[in-house]
Structures are given as structure tokens and as C-alpha cells.
Amino acid sequence: MNLLCRFSVCVLLIAMTGGCTTVGATYDQLPPGELKGKLLVRWIEPDTFLFIPDNEDPLVFTRSNGDRVMPGRMLTDGGSIPRPLWILRSYSPWGYAPAFVVHDWLFEMKHCRLPGHEQYTHRIAADVMGEVMKTMMISGKVAVDKPTLWSMHAAVSSGISGDIWKNGECTPPPIGMDARKPLAEYVISFP
């Protein structure tokens, strides 16, 4: 994607997020961490996905400061990327799946008041997502794409995202959902 097109996407993302005053962190501002374990997602029905932690090798992101985020069982949509942007390279709701799942988990912790939620803020959750993205880029799992990291960080740092952080509801997966036969199951492993 050429520079003008990337700039347009960034402007569009910021405009769609309420013209936030917070500008996304740059690639160089976010430290990498360590990503390990399996990401297991079941596609239950269109737009409904269930993240299930692997019992033997759970997905864990360790931040550069030593904090660990280990997502639990939850419903997820991957990245909440506006549908018109899906046509652009790097703006798939599953292109940075581990980063999106970790970010969703921090919101789930906050909304459901799960243990440890007090140590996170909306801004820290945005930083963690950016750190996972950078870690994926450094590991070679995805290409280094600094403008995409910046624009996605700007979007999840926005006022709209902050309102969802403050006012979102706890939505645990319904009991019995695990027993439902999924349309598909996806597993990604990290060393």
C-alpha cells in the first residue's frame, strides 16, 4: 500500500474513533515482550468466536516489565476493525489475532471485574495490544508494518474505545457453548 493510501487509512481510523486527542504510539515507543502458547479459537457461527485457553500450553504474553497476561475463556470478534477497512492489507480482524485476543481479554477482565483488572487502564490495554503486535512483527510471524501498528494503537486509544472500557458489559460465553460443534477450529502456536 502506498504512503498516501496508508495516511488516508490512518486519518480515516482517527476520524472514525472520534478524532481522539491521543495519538497512537509509534513502533519505536512500544517495547516487545514474549508471546508463548497456543491460540485456540472456535468459529461458532458468523461473527461469533470462542477463545478457549489450551490446558497444557495456554497463550501468555509477558510484557517487558514482567507483567503476564493469560487470556481466559471468552467470546471474541478478533479485532474490532470497521468492515470497510477489511479490504486493506493488514486490516483483517484476525491478522494480529494474538494481539486482539489479549486486548479483548483485558476488556473482559475489566467488565467482569476479574482478578487483576485493577492494574489495567484503557491506555495500558492499548499499549499491551501494540506490544503484542510489535512482538509478532519482530518474531517474523507477520511483516513489520509500523503505520498499521500506529493506526491500530490510535484506534484502541480513542475516546470511543475508552467509553467501551468504562461502560461495557460483562458477557461471558453461554454455558454449553463448548459442547456446540463449531463450524471450524483454528489453532496457532507460538514457541
N, C-alpha and C positions, 0 to 999 in steps of 0.2 A: 504494500500500500504506500503510495507516495506521501511526502511530508504534508502537503496541503490537505489531502484526504484525512490523514491522522489528526491534524489540527482541527479539522471540521468535526470529527468524531468527538474529540475532547471538548470542544465548545458545546456540541450538542448534549453530551453527557452532563456537563456542568449546568447547562440551561435546564435540562430535564430534572435535575436534582435541586432546583430552587435557587440557582445562582449563589450557591453557598459561598461564604466568605473564607472558608477553609480551603486551601489549595492542597491537592494531593501531594503526598511525599514522593520524592524522586527515588529512583533506583538506588542511588548512592547514599541516600539518607536512611534506608532501611537495612538493618543487619540481617544476614541469613541465619537460619537456625539449622535444625536437624529434623528430617522427616523420615519416620520409620513405620513399618507395619503394613497392614492390608486395608484398603478401602473397599468395602463391600456395599453395593447399592442394589436394591431390588426395584425394578420398574413394576409397580402395582397396577397402574392404569395411566392413561395420558395425563401428564403433569403431576403425577403422584409417585414419589420415590421414597423408599425407606432405607435409611442408612442403618446398618447393623454392625456393631463392633465385632471383630473377629476375636473369639475367646483366647486363641493361642498367640496371635500376633496382631494386637489392636493397633489402629492408626494413632500415632502420637507425634505431635510437633513440639520440639523443645526449642524454646526461644534462646537467643544469645545470652540472656540474663539468667538462664536456668529454669525459668517457668515452663511447665509442661501442660499442654492441652491435649486431652484424650477424649474425643467426641464419644458420646453415648448414643443409644438407640433414639432415632428421631426421624420425622418427616423432613424432606428437603426438596428444594426445586433446583439444586445446584446453584449457579449464580443467577441472581435476580436481574438479568440483563434485559432491557427493553427489547421486545421481539423484533422491531425493525433493524436493530443492530446485529442480529444473528447472521445477517448476510455478510458481515465484515469478518475478515480473518482475525482470529484471536478473541472474538466476542461471542463465543459459544457459551451457553450456560454450564457446559461440562468441560470446557477447555482447561480450566485450572481447578478441577474437581476437588482435590485435597484442600486447597485454599478456601474454596467456597463452603465445603463441609465444616472445616474448622471454624470459619466465621459464623455459619449458621448455628453451630453448637454454642458459641459464646452468647448469641442472642437467646437460644433456648435456655441456657443456664440462667440468664437474667430474667426472662419472662416466667420461668417456672421456679425461680428462687432456689436453684440447686446449689449444693455446697461449692463455695469458691467464687460464686458470681460477684461477690462484693469487691473482689480485687480487679474487676474489669470495668472499663467505661466504654462508651461508644467509640471514642477516639482510639483507645487501646485495641479494641476489636478490629478497627480498620487497619491499624498498624500490623496486627498479627496476620491478617489476611495478606497484606503486602509482603510481609516477611516470608510467608509460606510460598507465595508466588516467586519471590526472588530465589528462595532455596530451590524451587523446582527448576528455575532458569539456570542457576549455577550448576546443578546436578546434570543438566543436559536432557532432562525429561521433556522440557519444552524449550523453544528458542528464546534467547534473550530478547525481550521486547519492552524496552524502557517506557515508550509512550503509552502502551497498554497498561502497564503496571501503574503508571501515574494516573491515567484517566479512571481506572477502576478504583484506585485508592481515593481519588477525589469524590467519586460517586458514593462510596460507602462511608465517607467522612461528612457527607452532606447533611443539611438540616432535615431533609425528608427521612434519611436513614436514622438520624438522631431521634426524630419523633417516633419511629417504629421501635427504637431501642427503649424509649421511655414508656410508650403506651401499648406495645404489642402484648398479645395474649399467649399464655401457655397453651400449646397444642400438642400434647403427647400423642403418639400413634395409638389408634384404637386397639383395644385388646382383641386378640385374634388375628390381627393383620399379618403376623409372622406365618400363620398357618395357610394363608391365601397363596395360591400358586401364582408366582409373578409372571408377567409377560416375558421378562428377561432378567438376568442377573449379571452384574458387572463387578469384576474384581481387578484391582490394580495393586501391585505390591511395590514397596519401597525397601531398599536394603537396610 
